[in-house]
Amino acid sequence: MTDKSPAPAGSSCTNTSCCPPPQSPVTRDAPKVGRNDPCVCGNGRKYKKCCGKNA
Protein backbone atom coordinates (compact mmCIF):
# COMPACT_ATOMS: atom_id res chain seq x y z
CA MET A 1 0.00 0.00 0.00
CA THR A 2 1.44 3.40 -1.01
CA ASP A 3 0.59 6.61 0.76
CA LYS A 4 0.41 9.65 -1.55
CA SER A 5 -0.01 12.22 1.27
CA PRO A 6 2.77 14.80 1.72
CA ALA A 7 5.52 14.08 4.19
CA PRO A 8 5.06 15.57 7.67
CA ALA A 9 6.89 18.76 8.57
CA GLY A 10 10.45 18.19 9.68
CA SER A 11 10.96 15.12 7.51
CA SER A 12 13.88 14.78 5.16
CA CYS A 13 11.88 14.35 1.95
CA THR A 14 13.95 14.96 -1.17
CA ASN A 15 11.08 14.55 -3.63
CA THR A 16 10.25 18.15 -4.67
CA SER A 17 7.06 17.08 -6.47
CA CYS A 18 5.32 16.37 -3.15
CA CYS A 19 7.26 18.65 -0.79
CA PRO A 20 8.24 22.19 -1.84
CA PRO A 21 11.64 23.44 -0.68
CA PRO A 22 11.63 25.31 2.65
CA GLN A 23 11.10 29.07 2.43
CA SER A 24 13.28 31.67 4.11
CA PRO A 25 11.72 33.61 7.01
CA VAL A 26 10.23 37.04 6.36
CA THR A 27 12.33 39.96 7.60
CA ARG A 28 10.74 43.36 8.23
CA ASP A 29 12.40 46.73 7.63
CA ALA A 30 10.47 48.35 10.50
CA PRO A 31 9.19 46.75 13.71
CA LYS A 32 5.69 45.28 13.62
CA VAL A 33 2.91 47.67 14.67
CA GLY A 34 0.93 46.31 17.63
CA ARG A 35 -2.81 46.84 17.97
CA ASN A 36 -2.41 48.95 21.11
CA ASP A 37 0.48 51.05 19.78
CA PRO A 38 -0.11 54.63 18.59
CA CYS A 39 -1.21 54.77 14.96
CA VAL A 40 1.46 55.26 12.32
CA CYS A 41 -0.54 58.06 10.64
CA GLY A 42 0.17 60.31 13.64
CA ASN A 43 -3.34 61.31 14.76
CA GLY A 44 -2.83 60.07 18.34
CA ARG A 45 -5.38 57.27 18.32
CA LYS A 46 -4.52 53.60 18.83
CA TYR A 47 -3.80 51.61 15.68
CA LYS A 48 -6.76 49.27 16.28
CA LYS A 49 -9.18 52.23 16.40
CA CYS A 50 -7.66 54.03 13.38
CA CYS A 51 -5.83 52.49 10.40
CA GLY A 52 -6.03 48.93 11.80
CA LYS A 53 -9.82 49.04 11.85
CA ASN A 54 -10.05 47.91 8.21
CA ALA A 55 -7.06 45.57 8.29
Backbone as CSV, one residue per row, in Angstrom:
resi,resn,N_x,N_y,N_z,CA_x,CA_y,CA_z,C_x,C_y,C_z
1,MET,0.835,-1.173,0.000,0.000,0.000,0.000,0.884,1.243,0.000
2,THR,0.636,2.177,-0.934,1.436,3.397,-1.007,0.616,4.568,-0.532
3,ASP,1.250,5.433,0.216,0.593,6.615,0.758,1.032,7.818,-0.058
4,LYS,0.088,8.513,-0.698,0.407,9.654,-1.552,0.332,10.983,-0.802
5,SER,0.078,10.974,0.508,-0.006,12.215,1.273,1.388,12.817,1.424
6,PRO,1.462,14.168,1.553,2.771,14.803,1.720,3.448,14.380,3.020
7,ALA,4.747,14.447,3.005,5.516,14.075,4.187,5.269,15.071,5.303
8,PRO,5.277,14.640,6.552,5.064,15.569,7.666,6.195,16.580,7.779
9,ALA,5.892,17.705,8.407,6.891,18.756,8.574,8.072,18.225,9.373
10,GLY,9.251,18.627,8.978,10.450,18.190,9.677,11.052,16.920,9.099
11,SER,10.403,16.329,8.093,10.958,15.121,7.507,12.036,15.493,6.502
12,SER,12.802,14.525,6.101,13.885,14.776,5.156,13.483,14.267,3.774
13,CYS,12.364,14.739,3.260,11.876,14.347,1.946,12.673,15.080,0.876
14,THR,13.183,14.341,-0.092,13.949,14.961,-1.172,13.147,15.028,-2.457
15,ASN,11.934,14.520,-2.458,11.077,14.546,-3.632,10.375,15.901,-3.693
16,THR,10.806,16.792,-4.601,10.247,18.148,-4.670,8.865,18.181,-5.303
17,SER,8.393,17.081,-5.884,7.056,17.083,-6.466,5.985,17.010,-5.385
18,CYS,6.302,16.437,-4.234,5.320,16.365,-3.151,5.622,17.362,-2.037
19,CYS,6.867,17.742,-1.866,7.257,18.651,-0.789,8.043,19.823,-1.370
20,PRO,7.483,21.050,-1.330,8.239,22.190,-1.837,9.452,22.479,-0.957
21,PRO,10.467,23.126,-1.504,11.644,23.441,-0.679,11.275,24.427,0.420
22,PRO,11.956,24.401,1.549,11.630,25.313,2.652,11.861,26.762,2.251
23,GLN,10.990,27.655,2.751,11.099,29.075,2.433,11.904,29.780,3.518
24,SER,12.526,30.894,3.130,13.281,31.669,4.106,12.312,32.518,4.920
25,PRO,12.623,32.818,6.171,11.721,33.614,7.008,11.616,35.050,6.509
26,VAL,10.469,35.673,6.774,10.227,37.044,6.357,10.939,37.986,7.315
27,THR,11.670,38.954,6.770,12.329,39.959,7.601,11.697,41.311,7.317
28,ARG,11.367,42.050,8.364,10.738,43.360,8.229,11.783,44.460,8.305
29,ASP,11.525,45.559,7.566,12.402,46.726,7.634,12.138,47.501,8.923
30,ALA,10.867,47.636,9.289,10.467,48.355,10.501,9.836,47.358,11.468
31,PRO,9.824,47.669,12.756,9.193,46.748,13.707,7.688,46.650,13.463
32,LYS,7.113,45.515,13.814,5.691,45.276,13.623,4.871,46.216,14.499
33,VAL,3.784,46.766,13.928,2.912,47.668,14.671,1.921,46.824,15.461
34,GLY,1.880,47.023,16.789,0.928,46.313,17.632,-0.421,47.002,17.626
35,ARG,-1.460,46.277,17.981,-2.813,46.843,17.971,-2.978,47.980,18.966
36,ASN,-2.276,47.923,20.083,-2.411,48.954,21.113,-1.355,50.054,21.016
37,ASP,-0.514,49.995,19.991,0.483,51.049,19.778,-0.173,52.263,19.145
38,PRO,0.426,53.444,19.286,-0.111,54.625,18.592,-0.099,54.405,17.080
39,CYS,-1.085,54.971,16.405,-1.215,54.771,14.959,-0.052,55.410,14.222
40,VAL,0.325,54.786,13.108,1.455,55.257,12.315,1.123,56.528,11.535
41,CYS,-0.174,56.858,11.389,-0.536,58.061,10.639,-0.338,59.318,11.469
42,GLY,-0.181,59.188,12.797,0.169,60.311,13.643,-0.989,61.096,14.232
43,ASN,-2.220,60.548,14.213,-3.337,61.313,14.756,-3.526,61.126,16.258
44,GLY,-2.762,60.250,16.897,-2.826,60.072,18.340,-3.723,58.943,18.803
45,ARG,-4.511,58.376,17.932,-5.383,57.266,18.319,-4.603,55.957,18.272
46,LYS,-5.146,54.909,18.906,-4.525,53.596,18.826,-4.712,53.042,17.421
47,TYR,-3.765,52.192,17.020,-3.797,51.612,15.677,-5.073,50.825,15.437
48,LYS,-5.559,50.102,16.468,-6.757,49.271,16.281,-8.016,50.106,16.090
49,LYS,-8.024,51.348,16.551,-9.178,52.229,16.396,-9.063,53.122,15.166
50,CYS,-7.910,53.122,14.504,-7.657,54.028,13.376,-7.402,53.225,12.103
51,CYS,-6.175,53.153,11.660,-5.833,52.492,10.400,-5.956,50.972,10.470
52,GLY,-5.907,50.387,11.657,-6.028,48.934,11.797,-7.465,48.459,11.820
53,LYS,-8.412,49.393,11.798,-9.818,49.041,11.852,-10.231,48.250,10.619
54,ASN,-9.696,48.581,9.455,-10.055,47.909,8.208,-9.091,46.806,7.830
55,ALA,-8.053,46.591,8.633,-7.059,45.575,8.290,-7.488,44.198,8.727
